[in-house]
Amino acid sequence: MGRGAQSLARVAVVVRAGAAPMWWSGLLVTGVGALVPGVTGRRTGLLTGAALFLVTVAAVALARGGRYGELAKGASRAGRTDFLQDRAVTVRNWRRAHRWWLLGAFVAALGLGFVVPGAAGAALAGAGAGLWLRAVRIGRRERAADVLYWVRADRVERGDPAGKQVRAFRTTGPAAGDAAPGGARRRR
């Protein structure tokens, strides 16, 4: 990379990177919990899980919405020498950095499934669905502004794309990169 060049990762892709592993592992744990009677019983566990799913989806989807909006309003244009990271690379880097956390959440939810069947798995699946909804909201904002939001890749390796370590977003035109607004794969 040239002088002053930075590697940029798509904000929506970083948000969306954790959605699939959380969703599928949460569904798997909920399914296992539905088979085990547990301490509280299946019915109580699954009803608690349904409530936790809805609460977690709402909490995760709405969390930090103001911070994302603030960073989007103050976004500057990406430089000519900036390197735009591929969607697959961004997802792989995020999942590698968080693999132990994801595995720990899966094991903890599985263990709690023997006490309250399905509740922790439903909460984990709700977190995945909430991240997906947050990425969809970012995609709507990108479409409305006719830009794509990017963040320095070194700032989000271990954290949130709207965390304290992130000072500003960068923007490009809507055709840049290999991901559609919202972080999904671009359809050909």
RAGIPE-V840234 format. One record per residue. N is the residue number from 1. RES is the residue in one small letter. PHI is phi in degrees with one decimal (999 if undefined). OMEGA is omega in degrees with one decimal (none if undefined). NEAR is the number of other C-alpha atoms within 8 Angstrom. Layout:
# RAGIPE-V840234
n	res	phi	omega	near
N	RES	PHI	OMEGA	NEAR
N	RES	PHI	OMEGA	NEAR
This chain:
# RAGIPE-V840234
n	res	phi	omega	near
1	m	999	-178.5	6
2	g	-77.2	-179.3	5
3	r	-64.7	178.9	5
4	g	80.0	-179.3	6
5	a	-76.7	178.6	10
6	q	-133.3	174.9	9
7	s	-87.4	-177.8	11
8	l	-115.2	177.0	12
9	a	-114.5	178.8	15
10	r	-67.6	-179.2	14
11	v	-62.3	-177.8	11
12	a	-64.5	179.0	14
13	v	-69.0	178.5	16
14	v	-63.2	178.7	15
15	v	-64.2	-175.5	14
16	r	-75.9	-174.5	13
17	a	-59.8	-179.2	11
18	g	-88.2	-174.4	12
19	a	-65.1	-176.2	14
20	a	-65.9	179.3	9
21	p	-63.0	179.0	9
22	m	-69.2	-178.8	13
23	w	-61.7	-175.2	14
24	w	-70.0	177.7	9
25	s	-68.1	176.3	12
26	g	-64.5	177.2	17
27	l	-64.6	178.6	11
28	l	-63.3	179.6	9
29	v	-66.1	177.5	16
30	t	-64.2	177.1	15
31	g	-63.6	176.6	9
32	v	-64.8	179.2	12
33	g	-63.9	178.7	18
34	a	-70.5	179.4	11
35	l	-88.4	-176.2	7
36	v	-101.4	-178.9	10
37	p	-66.8	177.7	11
38	g	68.1	-178.5	12
39	v	-74.7	-175.9	7
40	t	-87.3	-176.5	10
41	g	98.0	-176.3	10
42	r	-64.6	-175.4	15
43	r	-61.3	179.2	6
44	t	-61.8	-179.6	10
45	g	-62.9	-178.0	13
46	l	-72.2	175.0	13
47	l	-67.6	175.3	9
48	t	-62.1	178.3	9
49	g	-61.7	178.7	14
50	a	-63.2	177.8	10
51	a	-65.6	178.7	8
52	l	-63.2	177.6	13
53	f	-58.9	-178.0	14
54	l	-64.3	180.0	9
55	v	-65.0	-178.8	9
56	t	-67.3	177.2	12
57	v	-57.8	-178.9	14
58	a	-63.9	-177.5	9
59	a	-64.5	-178.0	9
60	v	-71.0	-178.4	11
61	a	-65.7	-176.0	11
62	l	-94.4	-177.8	8
63	a	-63.1	176.3	6
64	r	60.4	179.2	7
65	g	-60.3	178.5	7
66	g	-66.0	179.3	6
67	r	-66.3	177.0	8
68	y	-61.9	178.1	9
69	g	-63.4	178.9	8
70	e	-63.5	178.7	8
71	l	-67.1	179.0	12
72	a	-67.8	179.4	10
73	k	-67.0	-178.6	6
74	g	-92.6	-176.2	8
75	a	-69.4	177.0	11
76	s	-112.1	-178.2	8
77	r	-69.7	177.4	7
78	a	-66.0	-179.3	8
79	g	-74.8	-179.6	6
80	r	-65.2	-177.8	4
81	t	-93.0	179.4	10
82	d	-68.8	-178.6	11
83	f	-101.9	-179.8	9
84	l	-91.3	-177.0	8
85	q	-74.5	177.2	11
86	d	-65.8	178.4	10
87	r	-58.2	-177.7	14
88	a	-62.5	179.2	6
89	v	-67.4	178.9	8
90	t	-61.8	179.9	14
91	v	-62.9	179.9	11
92	r	-61.2	180.0	8
93	n	-63.5	-179.6	9
94	w	-65.3	-178.2	13
95	r	-68.0	175.3	10
96	r	-66.1	-179.3	7
97	a	-67.5	-176.3	9
98	h	-112.5	-174.8	9
99	r	-61.1	-178.4	8
100	w	-72.2	176.4	7
101	w	-66.6	179.1	7
102	l	-63.9	177.9	10
103	l	-65.1	177.7	8
104	g	-62.5	177.8	8
105	a	-64.8	178.2	9
106	f	-63.9	-179.1	13
107	v	-65.7	178.9	8
108	a	-63.7	179.3	8
109	a	-65.3	178.1	13
110	l	-65.6	177.8	13
111	g	-65.4	178.6	8
112	l	-68.4	178.1	11
113	g	-64.7	177.3	18
114	f	-83.1	175.6	12
115	v	-98.8	178.4	9
116	v	-120.4	-172.0	17
117	p	-56.8	173.1	21
118	g	82.3	-173.8	17
119	a	-69.9	-178.2	18
120	a	-67.8	176.8	17
121	g	-63.8	178.1	19
122	a	-66.7	177.0	16
123	a	-65.9	177.3	13
124	l	-64.1	176.2	16
125	a	-63.9	177.1	15
126	g	-64.3	176.6	16
127	a	-64.6	176.4	15
128	g	-63.8	178.3	15
129	a	-65.8	177.8	11
130	g	-64.9	176.3	15
131	l	-64.3	178.4	15
132	w	-62.6	178.3	12
133	l	-64.6	177.2	9
134	r	-63.5	178.0	13
135	a	-64.9	176.8	14
136	v	-63.2	177.6	11
137	r	-62.7	177.1	9
138	i	-63.5	177.7	11
139	g	-61.7	176.7	12
140	r	-64.0	178.1	10
141	r	-64.0	178.3	8
142	e	-64.7	179.2	14
143	r	-65.0	-178.9	10
144	a	-65.1	-179.2	6
145	a	-88.6	-178.9	6
146	d	58.4	177.1	8
147	v	-141.1	170.6	10
148	l	-116.8	-178.8	12
149	y	-96.8	-178.7	14
150	w	-127.3	177.9	12
151	v	-138.8	178.8	15
152	r	-60.3	-175.7	12
153	a	-63.0	-179.3	9
154	d	-70.6	179.3	6
155	r	-83.7	-176.1	11
156	v	-115.1	-179.3	12
157	e	-58.9	-178.2	9
158	r	-116.9	-173.9	8
159	g	-130.7	-177.5	7
160	d	-86.6	178.6	7
161	p	-67.0	175.3	11
162	a	-121.0	-178.0	10
163	g	-75.6	-178.3	7
164	k	-62.6	-177.8	5
165	q	-72.3	-179.9	6
166	v	-93.3	-178.0	12
167	r	-99.4	-177.8	6
168	a	-163.6	171.0	10
169	f	-92.9	171.5	14
170	r	-116.7	179.4	11
171	t	-125.9	170.2	12
172	t	-136.5	174.9	11
173	g	-70.5	-175.5	8
174	p	-68.7	-179.1	11
175	a	-93.4	-177.0	4
176	a	-75.0	175.5	7
177	g	76.8	-176.9	8
178	d	-112.6	178.0	8
179	a	-122.4	178.6	12
180	a	-75.8	173.7	10
181	p	-55.0	-175.9	13
182	g	98.1	174.4	14
183	g	92.0	179.8	16
184	a	-74.9	175.5	8
185	r	-62.7	178.6	8
186	r	-73.8	178.8	7
187	r	-78.5	-177.1	4
188	r	-95.3	none	2
